[in-house]
């Protein structure tokens, strides 16, 4: 069931994207940008609700003190970006790639994520509580102390990630493969752990968490 997860890539005509400035969003009737690339800048102290971004590439962009609650991201790439503490609560995020980016403390709670990949990202302390994740892959990411409280996982994979102190409370992990990832401790209930795919060493850690004593 875990197997290889096929993630639909963002549908973006990379060869034809014009350079843009995020401030152009204010020239629209609604907070909306599409079919452009934004590079080498800082988006600072922007607070907007229901921002819509379609076929947009952000490269080497720092998002500083931004709040885009209920954001709609479709066919978007974040490449070498800093989204530390960005607030995307309630977002709709589909066919989106986060590559070599920093999402330290980023708020993605109560969001819907589909066909999303996180590659080589620092996501420590990120928040996904009450979110729905379908066809989502975390690859070589640091997710220490991330929060997945009461999430819904469908075809989600953690590939060689750092998961120490992650909170999976009330999130069923049946069919979820964490065997290649590392951790010393997780917050997870025995009933939600049922069906999770783990390595032999991880099984020993979980046994200790459950108070079991394993004899040699």
URKAMO-V223929 format. One record per backbone hydrogen bond with DSSP energy under -0.5 kcal/mol. NH is the residue of the N-H (numbers start at 1). CO is the residue of the C=O. If there is no record, write none. Layout:
nh:NH co:CO
nh:NH co:CO
//
This chain:
nh:5 co:3
nh:6 co:4
nh:7 co:5
nh:8 co:6
nh:12 co:10
nh:14 co:12
nh:16 co:13
nh:17 co:14
nh:18 co:35
nh:20 co:37
nh:24 co:21
nh:25 co:22
nh:26 co:23
nh:27 co:24
nh:28 co:25
nh:32 co:30
nh:33 co:52
nh:35 co:54
nh:36 co:55
nh:37 co:18
nh:38 co:57
nh:40 co:59
nh:41 co:60
nh:43 co:62
nh:44 co:42
nh:45 co:64
nh:48 co:67
nh:50 co:69
nh:52 co:31
nh:53 co:72
nh:54 co:33
nh:55 co:74
nh:56 co:75
nh:57 co:36
nh:58 co:77
nh:59 co:38
nh:59 co:57
nh:60 co:79
nh:62 co:41
nh:63 co:61
nh:63 co:82
nh:64 co:43
nh:64 co:62
nh:65 co:63
nh:67 co:46
nh:68 co:87
nh:70 co:89
nh:71 co:68
nh:72 co:51
nh:73 co:71
nh:73 co:92
nh:74 co:53
nh:74 co:72
nh:75 co:94
nh:76 co:95
nh:77 co:56
nh:78 co:97
nh:79 co:58
nh:79 co:77
nh:80 co:78
nh:80 co:99
nh:82 co:61
nh:83 co:81
nh:83 co:102
nh:85 co:104
nh:86 co:83
nh:87 co:66
nh:88 co:86
nh:88 co:107
nh:90 co:109
nh:91 co:88
nh:92 co:71
nh:93 co:91
nh:93 co:112
nh:94 co:73
nh:94 co:92
nh:95 co:114
nh:96 co:115
nh:97 co:76
nh:98 co:117
nh:99 co:78
nh:99 co:97
nh:100 co:119
nh:102 co:81
nh:103 co:101
nh:103 co:122
nh:105 co:124
nh:106 co:103
nh:107 co:86
nh:108 co:106
nh:108 co:127
nh:110 co:129
nh:111 co:108
nh:112 co:91
nh:113 co:111
nh:113 co:132
nh:114 co:93
nh:115 co:134
nh:116 co:135
nh:117 co:96
nh:118 co:137
nh:119 co:98
nh:119 co:117
nh:120 co:118
nh:120 co:139
nh:122 co:101
nh:123 co:121
nh:123 co:142
nh:125 co:144
nh:126 co:123
nh:127 co:106
nh:128 co:147
nh:130 co:149
nh:131 co:128
nh:132 co:111
nh:133 co:131
nh:133 co:152
nh:134 co:113
nh:134 co:132
nh:135 co:154
nh:136 co:155
nh:137 co:116
nh:138 co:157
nh:139 co:118
nh:139 co:137
nh:140 co:138
nh:140 co:159
nh:142 co:121
nh:143 co:141
nh:143 co:162
nh:145 co:164
nh:146 co:143
nh:147 co:126
nh:148 co:146
nh:148 co:167
nh:150 co:169
nh:151 co:148
nh:152 co:131
nh:153 co:151
nh:154 co:133
nh:157 co:136
nh:158 co:177
nh:159 co:138
nh:159 co:157
nh:160 co:158
nh:162 co:141
nh:163 co:161
nh:163 co:182
nh:165 co:185
nh:166 co:163
nh:167 co:146
nh:168 co:166
nh:168 co:187
nh:171 co:168
nh:172 co:170
nh:173 co:192
nh:175 co:195
nh:176 co:173
nh:177 co:156
nh:178 co:176
nh:178 co:197
nh:179 co:197
nh:181 co:178
nh:182 co:161
nh:187 co:166
nh:188 co:186
nh:193 co:189
nh:194 co:190
nh:196 co:193
nh:197 co:176
nh:198 co:196
nh:203 co:199
nh:204 co:200
nh:205 co:201
nh:206 co:202
nh:207 co:203
nh:208 co:204
nh:209 co:205
nh:210 co:206
nh:211 co:208
nh:212 co:207
nh:214 co:212
nh:215 co:213
//
